[in-house]
Amino acid sequence: MKKVKAIIERANDGNYSVYMDTDKVGYLITGTGTSTEEAIML
């Protein structure tokens, strides 16, 4: 298992996005939602 940093950003429309800040793995996990909790849940 590898640890990666997750970046959470708030868009102009009030929604949130979360994405991984790494290039050490061969995939990318992202999420969106109306709250930080919703964006983090997969």
mmCIF entry with sequence, helices, sheets and N, C-alpha, C, O atoms, coordinates in Angstrom:
data_MODEL
# 
_entry.id   MODEL 
# 
_entity.id                         1 
_entity.type                       polymer 
_entity.pdbx_number_of_molecules   1 
# 
_entity_poly.entity_id                      1 
_entity_poly.type                           'polypeptide(L)' 
_entity_poly.nstd_linkage                   no 
_entity_poly.nstd_monomer                   no 
_entity_poly.pdbx_seq_one_letter_code       MKKVKAIIERANDGNYSVYMDTDKVGYLITGTGTSTEEAIML 
_entity_poly.pdbx_seq_one_letter_code_can   MKKVKAIIERANDGNYSVYMDTDKVGYLITGTGTSTEEAIML 
_entity_poly.pdbx_strand_id                 A 
# 
loop_
_entity_poly_seq.entity_id 
_entity_poly_seq.num 
_entity_poly_seq.mon_id 
_entity_poly_seq.hetero 
1 1  MET n 
1 2  LYS n 
1 3  LYS n 
1 4  VAL n 
1 5  LYS n 
1 6  ALA n 
1 7  ILE n 
1 8  ILE n 
1 9  GLU n 
1 10 ARG n 
1 11 ALA n 
1 12 ASN n 
1 13 ASP n 
1 14 GLY n 
1 15 ASN n 
1 16 TYR n 
1 17 SER n 
1 18 VAL n 
1 19 TYR n 
1 20 MET n 
1 21 ASP n 
1 22 THR n 
1 23 ASP n 
1 24 LYS n 
1 25 VAL n 
1 26 GLY n 
1 27 TYR n 
1 28 LEU n 
1 29 ILE n 
1 30 THR n 
1 31 GLY n 
1 32 THR n 
1 33 GLY n 
1 34 THR n 
1 35 SER n 
1 36 THR n 
1 37 GLU n 
1 38 GLU n 
1 39 ALA n 
1 40 ILE n 
1 41 MET n 
1 42 LEU n 
# 
_struct_asym.id          A 
_struct_asym.entity_id   1 
# 
_struct_conf.conf_type_id            HELX_P 
_struct_conf.id                      HELX_P1 
_struct_conf.pdbx_PDB_helix_id       AA1 
_struct_conf.beg_label_comp_id       THR 
_struct_conf.beg_label_asym_id       A 
_struct_conf.beg_label_seq_id        36 
_struct_conf.pdbx_beg_PDB_ins_code   ? 
_struct_conf.end_label_comp_id       ILE 
_struct_conf.end_label_asym_id       A 
_struct_conf.end_label_seq_id        40 
_struct_conf.pdbx_end_PDB_ins_code   ? 
_struct_conf.beg_auth_comp_id        THR 
_struct_conf.beg_auth_asym_id        A 
_struct_conf.beg_auth_seq_id         36 
_struct_conf.end_auth_comp_id        ILE 
_struct_conf.end_auth_asym_id        A 
_struct_conf.end_auth_seq_id         40 
_struct_conf.pdbx_PDB_helix_class    1 
_struct_conf.details                 ? 
_struct_conf.pdbx_PDB_helix_length   5 
# 
_struct_conf_type.id          HELX_P 
_struct_conf_type.criteria    ? 
_struct_conf_type.reference   ? 
# 
_struct_sheet.id               AA1 
_struct_sheet.type             ? 
_struct_sheet.number_strands   3 
_struct_sheet.details          ? 
# 
loop_
_struct_sheet_order.sheet_id 
_struct_sheet_order.range_id_1 
_struct_sheet_order.range_id_2 
_struct_sheet_order.offset 
_struct_sheet_order.sense 
AA1 1 2 ? anti-parallel 
AA1 2 3 ? anti-parallel 
# 
loop_
_struct_sheet_range.sheet_id 
_struct_sheet_range.id 
_struct_sheet_range.beg_label_comp_id 
_struct_sheet_range.beg_label_asym_id 
_struct_sheet_range.beg_label_seq_id 
_struct_sheet_range.pdbx_beg_PDB_ins_code 
_struct_sheet_range.end_label_comp_id 
_struct_sheet_range.end_label_asym_id 
_struct_sheet_range.end_label_seq_id 
_struct_sheet_range.pdbx_end_PDB_ins_code 
_struct_sheet_range.beg_auth_comp_id 
_struct_sheet_range.beg_auth_asym_id 
_struct_sheet_range.beg_auth_seq_id 
_struct_sheet_range.end_auth_comp_id 
_struct_sheet_range.end_auth_asym_id 
_struct_sheet_range.end_auth_seq_id 
AA1 1 ALA A 6  ? ARG A 10 ? ALA A 6  ARG A 10 
AA1 2 TYR A 16 ? MET A 20 ? TYR A 16 MET A 20 
AA1 3 THR A 30 ? GLY A 33 ? THR A 30 GLY A 33 
# 
loop_
_atom_site.group_PDB 
_atom_site.id 
_atom_site.type_symbol 
_atom_site.label_atom_id 
_atom_site.label_alt_id 
_atom_site.label_comp_id 
_atom_site.label_asym_id 
_atom_site.label_entity_id 
_atom_site.label_seq_id 
_atom_site.pdbx_PDB_ins_code 
_atom_site.Cartn_x 
_atom_site.Cartn_y 
_atom_site.Cartn_z 
_atom_site.occupancy 
_atom_site.B_iso_or_equiv 
_atom_site.pdbx_formal_charge 
_atom_site.auth_seq_id 
_atom_site.auth_comp_id 
_atom_site.auth_asym_id 
_atom_site.auth_atom_id 
_atom_site.pdbx_PDB_model_num 
ATOM 1   N N  . MET A 1 1  ? 0.847   -1.168 0.000   1.00 0.00 ? 1  MET A N  1 
ATOM 2   C CA . MET A 1 1  ? 0.000   0.000  0.000   1.00 0.00 ? 1  MET A CA 1 
ATOM 3   C C  . MET A 1 1  ? 0.894   1.232  0.000   1.00 0.00 ? 1  MET A C  1 
ATOM 4   O O  . MET A 1 1  ? 1.903   1.276  0.704   1.00 0.00 ? 1  MET A O  1 
ATOM 5   N N  . LYS A 1 2  ? 0.518   2.237  -0.795  1.00 0.00 ? 2  LYS A N  1 
ATOM 6   C CA . LYS A 1 2  ? 1.252   3.490  -0.856  1.00 0.00 ? 2  LYS A CA 1 
ATOM 7   C C  . LYS A 1 2  ? 0.375   4.609  -0.336  1.00 0.00 ? 2  LYS A C  1 
ATOM 8   O O  . LYS A 1 2  ? -0.842  4.599  -0.523  1.00 0.00 ? 2  LYS A O  1 
ATOM 9   N N  . LYS A 1 3  ? 0.999   5.572  0.316   1.00 0.00 ? 3  LYS A N  1 
ATOM 10  C CA . LYS A 1 3  ? 0.278   6.763  0.750   1.00 0.00 ? 3  LYS A CA 1 
ATOM 11  C C  . LYS A 1 3  ? 0.459   7.842  -0.303  1.00 0.00 ? 3  LYS A C  1 
ATOM 12  O O  . LYS A 1 3  ? 1.548   8.012  -0.851  1.00 0.00 ? 3  LYS A O  1 
ATOM 13  N N  . VAL A 1 4  ? -0.613  8.566  -0.582  1.00 0.00 ? 4  VAL A N  1 
ATOM 14  C CA . VAL A 1 4  ? -0.564  9.683  -1.519  1.00 0.00 ? 4  VAL A CA 1 
ATOM 15  C C  . VAL A 1 4  ? -1.276  10.872 -0.897  1.00 0.00 ? 4  VAL A C  1 
ATOM 16  O O  . VAL A 1 4  ? -2.112  10.717 -0.007  1.00 0.00 ? 4  VAL A O  1 
ATOM 17  N N  . LYS A 1 5  ? -0.938  12.039 -1.368  1.00 0.00 ? 5  LYS A N  1 
ATOM 18  C CA . LYS A 1 5  ? -1.588  13.267 -0.901  1.00 0.00 ? 5  LYS A CA 1 
ATOM 19  C C  . LYS A 1 5  ? -2.836  13.514 -1.743  1.00 0.00 ? 5  LYS A C  1 
ATOM 20  O O  . LYS A 1 5  ? -2.800  13.377 -2.965  1.00 0.00 ? 5  LYS A O  1 
ATOM 21  N N  . ALA A 1 6  ? -3.924  13.873 -1.100  1.00 0.00 ? 6  ALA A N  1 
ATOM 22  C CA . ALA A 1 6  ? -5.165  14.208 -1.797  1.00 0.00 ? 6  ALA A CA 1 
ATOM 23  C C  . ALA A 1 6  ? -5.357  15.719 -1.753  1.00 0.00 ? 6  ALA A C  1 
ATOM 24  O O  . ALA A 1 6  ? -5.210  16.342 -0.701  1.00 0.00 ? 6  ALA A O  1 
ATOM 25  N N  . ILE A 1 7  ? -5.683  16.297 -2.890  1.00 0.00 ? 7  ILE A N  1 
ATOM 26  C CA . ILE A 1 7  ? -5.936  17.730 -3.009  1.00 0.00 ? 7  ILE A CA 1 
ATOM 27  C C  . ILE A 1 7  ? -7.445  17.931 -3.114  1.00 0.00 ? 7  ILE A C  1 
ATOM 28  O O  . ILE A 1 7  ? -8.108  17.278 -3.920  1.00 0.00 ? 7  ILE A O  1 
ATOM 29  N N  . ILE A 1 8  ? -7.984  18.831 -2.300  1.00 0.00 ? 8  ILE A N  1 
ATOM 30  C CA . ILE A 1 8  ? -9.411  19.163 -2.350  1.00 0.00 ? 8  ILE A CA 1 
ATOM 31  C C  . ILE A 1 8  ? -9.534  20.618 -2.764  1.00 0.00 ? 8  ILE A C  1 
ATOM 32  O O  . ILE A 1 8  ? -8.935  21.501 -2.152  1.00 0.00 ? 8  ILE A O  1 
ATOM 33  N N  . GLU A 1 9  ? -10.318 20.861 -3.811  1.00 0.00 ? 9  GLU A N  1 
ATOM 34  C CA . GLU A 1 9  ? -10.522 22.221 -4.310  1.00 0.00 ? 9  GLU A CA 1 
ATOM 35  C C  . GLU A 1 9  ? -12.009 22.535 -4.372  1.00 0.00 ? 9  GLU A C  1 
ATOM 36  O O  . GLU A 1 9  ? -12.843 21.665 -4.622  1.00 0.00 ? 9  GLU A O  1 
ATOM 37  N N  . ARG A 1 10 ? -12.311 23.809 -4.136  1.00 0.00 ? 10 ARG A N  1 
ATOM 38  C CA . ARG A 1 10 ? -13.698 24.278 -4.260  1.00 0.00 ? 10 ARG A CA 1 
ATOM 39  C C  . ARG A 1 10 ? -13.828 25.051 -5.565  1.00 0.00 ? 10 ARG A C  1 
ATOM 40  O O  . ARG A 1 10 ? -13.053 25.970 -5.828  1.00 0.00 ? 10 ARG A O  1 
ATOM 41  N N  . ALA A 1 11 ? -14.806 24.677 -6.380  1.00 0.00 ? 11 ALA A N  1 
ATOM 42  C CA . ALA A 1 11 ? -15.044 25.335 -7.665  1.00 0.00 ? 11 ALA A CA 1 
ATOM 43  C C  . ALA A 1 11 ? -15.884 26.588 -7.477  1.00 0.00 ? 11 ALA A C  1 
ATOM 44  O O  . ALA A 1 11 ? -16.465 26.807 -6.414  1.00 0.00 ? 11 ALA A O  1 
ATOM 45  N N  . ASN A 1 12 ? -15.942 27.398 -8.510  1.00 0.00 ? 12 ASN A N  1 
ATOM 46  C CA . ASN A 1 12 ? -16.737 28.631 -8.464  1.00 0.00 ? 12 ASN A CA 1 
ATOM 47  C C  . ASN A 1 12 ? -18.221 28.370 -8.245  1.00 0.00 ? 12 ASN A C  1 
ATOM 48  O O  . ASN A 1 12 ? -18.929 29.222 -7.709  1.00 0.00 ? 12 ASN A O  1 
ATOM 49  N N  . ASP A 1 13 ? -18.696 27.199 -8.657  1.00 0.00 ? 13 ASP A N  1 
ATOM 50  C CA . ASP A 1 13 ? -20.114 26.871 -8.492  1.00 0.00 ? 13 ASP A CA 1 
ATOM 51  C C  . ASP A 1 13 ? -20.430 26.300 -7.105  1.00 0.00 ? 13 ASP A C  1 
ATOM 52  O O  . ASP A 1 13 ? -21.576 25.950 -6.827  1.00 0.00 ? 13 ASP A O  1 
ATOM 53  N N  . GLY A 1 14 ? -19.408 26.203 -6.227  1.00 0.00 ? 14 GLY A N  1 
ATOM 54  C CA . GLY A 1 14 ? -19.621 25.720 -4.871  1.00 0.00 ? 14 GLY A CA 1 
ATOM 55  C C  . GLY A 1 14 ? -19.382 24.236 -4.676  1.00 0.00 ? 14 GLY A C  1 
ATOM 56  O O  . GLY A 1 14 ? -19.354 23.768 -3.538  1.00 0.00 ? 14 GLY A O  1 
ATOM 57  N N  . ASN A 1 15 ? -19.210 23.479 -5.757  1.00 0.00 ? 15 ASN A N  1 
ATOM 58  C CA . ASN A 1 15 ? -18.921 22.052 -5.647  1.00 0.00 ? 15 ASN A CA 1 
ATOM 59  C C  . ASN A 1 15 ? -17.454 21.834 -5.313  1.00 0.00 ? 15 ASN A C  1 
ATOM 60  O O  . ASN A 1 15 ? -16.632 22.740 -5.455  1.00 0.00 ? 15 ASN A O  1 
ATOM 61  N N  . TYR A 1 16 ? -17.132 20.626 -4.868  1.00 0.00 ? 16 TYR A N  1 
ATOM 62  C CA . TYR A 1 16 ? -15.766 20.271 -4.480  1.00 0.00 ? 16 TYR A CA 1 
ATOM 63  C C  . TYR A 1 16 ? -15.243 19.158 -5.360  1.00 0.00 ? 16 TYR A C  1 
ATOM 64  O O  . TYR A 1 16 ? -16.000 18.301 -5.817  1.00 0.00 ? 16 TYR A O  1 
ATOM 65  N N  . SER A 1 17 ? -13.938 19.180 -5.594  1.00 0.00 ? 17 SER A N  1 
ATOM 66  C CA . SER A 1 17 ? -13.249 18.116 -6.319  1.00 0.00 ? 17 SER A CA 1 
ATOM 67  C C  . SER A 1 17 ? -12.088 17.639 -5.470  1.00 0.00 ? 17 SER A C  1 
ATOM 68  O O  . SER A 1 17 ? -11.455 18.429 -4.771  1.00 0.00 ? 17 SER A O  1 
ATOM 69  N N  . VAL A 1 18 ? -11.812 16.359 -5.531  1.00 0.00 ? 18 VAL A N  1 
ATOM 70  C CA . VAL A 1 18 ? -10.662 15.787 -4.836  1.00 0.00 ? 18 VAL A CA 1 
ATOM 71  C C  . VAL A 1 18 ? -9.907  14.921 -5.835  1.00 0.00 ? 18 VAL A C  1 
ATOM 72  O O  . VAL A 1 18 ? -10.513 14.187 -6.616  1.00 0.00 ? 18 VAL A O  1 
ATOM 73  N N  . TYR A 1 19 ? -8.580  15.011 -5.805  1.00 0.00 ? 19 TYR A N  1 
ATOM 74  C CA . TYR A 1 19 ? -7.762  14.199 -6.695  1.00 0.00 ? 19 TYR A CA 1 
ATOM 75  C C  . TYR A 1 19 ? -6.432  13.895 -6.034  1.00 0.00 ? 19 TYR A C  1 
ATOM 76  O O  . TYR A 1 19 ? -6.035  14.564 -5.080  1.00 0.00 ? 19 TYR A O  1 
ATOM 77  N N  . MET A 1 20 ? -5.747  12.884 -6.543  1.00 0.00 ? 20 MET A N  1 
ATOM 78  C CA . MET A 1 20 ? -4.468  12.455 -5.991  1.00 0.00 ? 20 MET A CA 1 
ATOM 79  C C  . MET A 1 20 ? -3.347  13.327 -6.544  1.00 0.00 ? 20 MET A C  1 
ATOM 80  O O  . MET A 1 20 ? -3.360  13.694 -7.719  1.00 0.00 ? 20 MET A O  1 
ATOM 81  N N  . ASP A 1 21 ? -2.380  13.656 -5.693  1.00 0.00 ? 21 ASP A N  1 
ATOM 82  C CA . ASP A 1 21 ? -1.225  14.450 -6.092  1.00 0.00 ? 21 ASP A CA 1 
ATOM 83  C C  . ASP A 1 21 ? 0.007   13.545 -6.122  1.00 0.00 ? 21 ASP A C  1 
ATOM 84  O O  . ASP A 1 21 ? 0.880   13.645 -5.260  1.00 0.00 ? 21 ASP A O  1 
ATOM 85  N N  . THR A 1 22 ? 0.070   12.661 -7.121  1.00 0.00 ? 22 THR A N  1 
ATOM 86  C CA . THR A 1 22 ? 1.208   11.752 -7.236  1.00 0.00 ? 22 THR A CA 1 
ATOM 87  C C  . THR A 1 22 ? 1.318   11.216 -8.649  1.00 0.00 ? 22 THR A C  1 
ATOM 88  O O  . THR A 1 22 ? 0.334   11.150 -9.385  1.00 0.00 ? 22 THR A O  1 
ATOM 89  N N  . ASP A 1 23 ? 2.497   10.844 -9.006  1.00 0.00 ? 23 ASP A N  1 
ATOM 90  C CA . ASP A 1 23 ? 2.711   10.128 -10.262 1.00 0.00 ? 23 ASP A CA 1 
ATOM 91  C C  . ASP A 1 23 ? 3.411   8.795  -9.983  1.00 0.00 ? 23 ASP A C  1 
ATOM 92  O O  . ASP A 1 23 ? 3.991   8.189  -10.884 1.00 0.00 ? 23 ASP A O  1 
ATOM 93  N N  . LYS A 1 24 ? 3.351   8.347  -8.723  1.00 0.00 ? 24 LYS A N  1 
ATOM 94  C CA . LYS A 1 24 ? 4.014   7.116  -8.301  1.00 0.00 ? 24 LYS A CA 1 
ATOM 95  C C  . LYS A 1 24 ? 3.180   5.868  -8.542  1.00 0.00 ? 24 LYS A C  1 
ATOM 96  O O  . LYS A 1 24 ? 3.677   4.754  -8.379  1.00 0.00 ? 24 LYS A O  1 
ATOM 97  N N  . VAL A 1 25 ? 1.930   6.036  -8.923  1.00 0.00 ? 25 VAL A N  1 
ATOM 98  C CA . VAL A 1 25 ? 1.069   4.898  -9.212  1.00 0.00 ? 25 VAL A CA 1 
ATOM 99  C C  . VAL A 1 25 ? 0.562   5.021  -10.645 1.00 0.00 ? 25 VAL A C  1 
ATOM 100 O O  . VAL A 1 25 ? 0.594   6.108  -11.223 1.00 0.00 ? 25 VAL A O  1 
ATOM 101 N N  . GLY A 1 26 ? 0.104   3.936  -11.210 1.00 0.00 ? 26 GLY A N  1 
ATOM 102 C CA . GLY A 1 26 ? -0.331  3.925  -12.603 1.00 0.00 ? 26 GLY A CA 1 
ATOM 103 C C  . GLY A 1 26 ? -1.793  4.241  -12.807 1.00 0.00 ? 26 GLY A C  1 
ATOM 104 O O  . GLY A 1 26 ? -2.353  3.881  -13.842 1.00 0.00 ? 26 GLY A O  1 
ATOM 105 N N  . TYR A 1 27 ? -2.430  4.899  -11.863 1.00 0.00 ? 27 TYR A N  1 
ATOM 106 C CA . TYR A 1 27 ? -3.848  5.229  -11.984 1.00 0.00 ? 27 TYR A CA 1 
ATOM 107 C C  . TYR A 1 27 ? -4.132  6.522  -11.239 1.00 0.00 ? 27 TYR A C  1 
ATOM 108 O O  . TYR A 1 27 ? -3.287  7.010  -10.488 1.00 0.00 ? 27 TYR A O  1 
ATOM 109 N N  . LEU A 1 28 ? -5.313  7.073  -11.445 1.00 0.00 ? 28 LEU A N  1 
ATOM 110 C CA . LEU A 1 28 ? -5.732  8.315  -10.798 1.00 0.00 ? 28 LEU A CA 1 
ATOM 111 C C  . LEU A 1 28 ? -7.128  8.114  -10.237 1.00 0.00 ? 28 LEU A C  1 
ATOM 112 O O  . LEU A 1 28 ? -8.012  7.607  -10.928 1.00 0.00 ? 28 LEU A O  1 
ATOM 113 N N  . ILE A 1 29 ? -7.326  8.506  -9.001  1.00 0.00 ? 29 ILE A N  1 
ATOM 114 C CA . ILE A 1 29 ? -8.648  8.449  -8.381  1.00 0.00 ? 29 ILE A CA 1 
ATOM 115 C C  . ILE A 1 29 ? -9.111  9.882  -8.138  1.00 0.00 ? 29 ILE A C  1 
ATOM 116 O O  . ILE A 1 29 ? -8.377  10.686 -7.564  1.00 0.00 ? 29 ILE A O  1 
ATOM 117 N N  . THR A 1 30 ? -10.320 10.198 -8.573  1.00 0.00 ? 30 THR A N  1 
ATOM 118 C CA . THR A 1 30 ? -10.887 11.527 -8.374  1.00 0.00 ? 30 THR A CA 1 
ATOM 119 C C  . THR A 1 30 ? -12.294 11.403 -7.809  1.00 0.00 ? 30 THR A C  1 
ATOM 120 O O  . THR A 1 30 ? -12.901 10.333 -7.848  1.00 0.00 ? 30 THR A O  1 
ATOM 121 N N  . GLY A 1 31 ? -12.796 12.498 -7.291  1.00 0.00 ? 31 GLY A N  1 
ATOM 122 C CA . GLY A 1 31 ? -14.167 12.530 -6.796  1.00 0.00 ? 31 GLY A CA 1 
ATOM 123 C C  . GLY A 1 31 ? -14.706 13.941 -6.852  1.00 0.00 ? 31 GLY A C  1 
ATOM 124 O O  . GLY A 1 31 ? -13.940 14.904 -6.829  1.00 0.00 ? 31 GLY A O  1 
ATOM 125 N N  . THR A 1 32 ? -16.018 14.072 -6.924  1.00 0.00 ? 32 THR A N  1 
ATOM 126 C CA . THR A 1 32 ? -16.673 15.372 -6.907  1.00 0.00 ? 32 THR A CA 1 
ATOM 127 C C  . THR A 1 32 ? -17.910 15.284 -6.028  1.00 0.00 ? 32 THR A C  1 
ATOM 128 O O  . THR A 1 32 ? -18.466 14.205 -5.824  1.00 0.00 ? 32 THR A O  1 
ATOM 129 N N  . GLY A 1 33 ? -18.337 16.437 -5.508  1.00 0.00 ? 33 GLY A N  1 
ATOM 130 C CA . GLY A 1 33 ? -19.535 16.457 -4.698  1.00 0.00 ? 33 GLY A CA 1 
ATOM 131 C C  . GLY A 1 33 ? -19.874 17.855 -4.233  1.00 0.00 ? 33 GLY A C  1 
ATOM 132 O O  . GLY A 1 33 ? -19.130 18.805 -4.476  1.00 0.00 ? 33 GLY A O  1 
ATOM 133 N N  . THR A 1 34 ? -21.004 17.969 -3.564  1.00 0.00 ? 34 THR A N  1 
ATOM 134 C CA . THR A 1 34 ? -21.457 19.264 -3.074  1.00 0.00 ? 34 THR A CA 1 
ATOM 135 C C  . THR A 1 34 ? -20.846 19.615 -1.715  1.00 0.00 ? 34 THR A C  1 
ATOM 136 O O  . THR A 1 34 ? -21.021 20.729 -1.222  1.00 0.00 ? 34 THR A O  1 
ATOM 137 N N  . SER A 1 35 ? -20.127 18.657 -1.111  1.00 0.00 ? 35 SER A N  1 
ATOM 138 C CA . SER A 1 35 ? -19.417 18.892 0.141   1.00 0.00 ? 35 SER A CA 1 
ATOM 139 C C  . SER A 1 35 ? -18.088 18.146 0.072   1.00 0.00 ? 35 SER A C  1 
ATOM 140 O O  . SER A 1 35 ? -17.893 17.290 -0.791  1.00 0.00 ? 35 SER A O  1 
ATOM 141 N N  . THR A 1 36 ? -17.180 18.475 0.981   1.00 0.00 ? 36 THR A N  1 
ATOM 142 C CA . THR A 1 36 ? -15.894 17.768 0.993   1.00 0.00 ? 36 THR A CA 1 
ATOM 143 C C  . THR A 1 36 ? -16.112 16.293 1.310   1.00 0.00 ? 36 THR A C  1 
ATOM 144 O O  . THR A 1 36 ? -15.453 15.431 0.727   1.00 0.00 ? 36 THR A O  1 
ATOM 145 N N  . GLU A 1 37 ? -17.016 15.998 2.216   1.00 0.00 ? 37 GLU A N  1 
ATOM 146 C CA . GLU A 1 37 ? -17.286 14.612 2.583   1.00 0.00 ? 37 GLU A CA 1 
ATOM 147 C C  . GLU A 1 37 ? -17.816 13.825 1.382   1.00 0.00 ? 37 GLU A C  1 
ATOM 148 O O  . GLU A 1 37 ? -17.411 12.683 1.160   1.00 0.00 ? 37 GLU A O  1 
ATOM 149 N N  . GLU A 1 38 ? -18.708 14.423 0.620   1.00 0.00 ? 38 GLU A N  1 
ATOM 150 C CA . GLU A 1 38 ? -19.275 13.757 -0.555  1.00 0.00 ? 38 GLU A CA 1 
ATOM 151 C C  . GLU A 1 38 ? -18.212 13.538 -1.627  1.00 0.00 ? 38 GLU A C  1 
ATOM 152 O O  . GLU A 1 38 ? -18.202 12.499 -2.286  1.00 0.00 ? 38 GLU A O  1 
ATOM 153 N N  . ALA A 1 39 ? -17.325 14.501 -1.803  1.00 0.00 ? 39 ALA A N  1 
ATOM 154 C CA . ALA A 1 39 ? -16.264 14.372 -2.812  1.00 0.00 ? 39 ALA A CA 1 
ATOM 155 C C  . ALA A 1 39 ? -15.274 13.279 -2.450  1.00 0.00 ? 39 ALA A C  1 
ATOM 156 O O  . ALA A 1 39 ? -14.720 12.632 -3.339  1.00 0.00 ? 39 ALA A O  1 
ATOM 157 N N  . ILE A 1 40 ? -15.040 13.060 -1.158  1.00 0.00 ? 40 ILE A N  1 
ATOM 158 C CA . ILE A 1 40 ? -14.077 12.055 -0.708  1.00 0.00 ? 40 ILE A CA 1 
ATOM 159 C C  . ILE A 1 40 ? -14.642 10.655 -0.806  1.00 0.00 ? 40 ILE A C  1 
ATOM 160 O O  . ILE A 1 40 ? -13.891 9.715  -1.066  1.00 0.00 ? 40 ILE A O  1 
ATOM 161 N N  . MET A 1 41 ? -15.935 10.482 -0.608  1.00 0.00 ? 41 MET A N  1 
ATOM 162 C CA . MET A 1 41 ? -16.550 9.152  -0.623  1.00 0.00 ? 41 MET A CA 1 
ATOM 163 C C  . MET A 1 41 ? -16.459 8.557  -2.018  1.00 0.00 ? 41 MET A C  1 
ATOM 164 O O  . MET A 1 41 ? -16.695 9.251  -3.007  1.00 0.00 ? 41 MET A O  1 
ATOM 165 N N  . LEU A 1 42 ? -16.123 7.292  -2.103  1.00 0.00 ? 42 LEU A N  1 
ATOM 166 C CA . LEU A 1 42 ? -16.019 6.622  -3.413  1.00 0.00 ? 42 LEU A CA 1 
ATOM 167 C C  . LEU A 1 42 ? -17.228 5.768  -3.675  1.00 0.00 ? 42 LEU A C  1 
ATOM 168 O O  . LEU A 1 42 ? -17.318 5.130  -4.724  1.00 0.00 ? 42 LEU A O  1 
# 
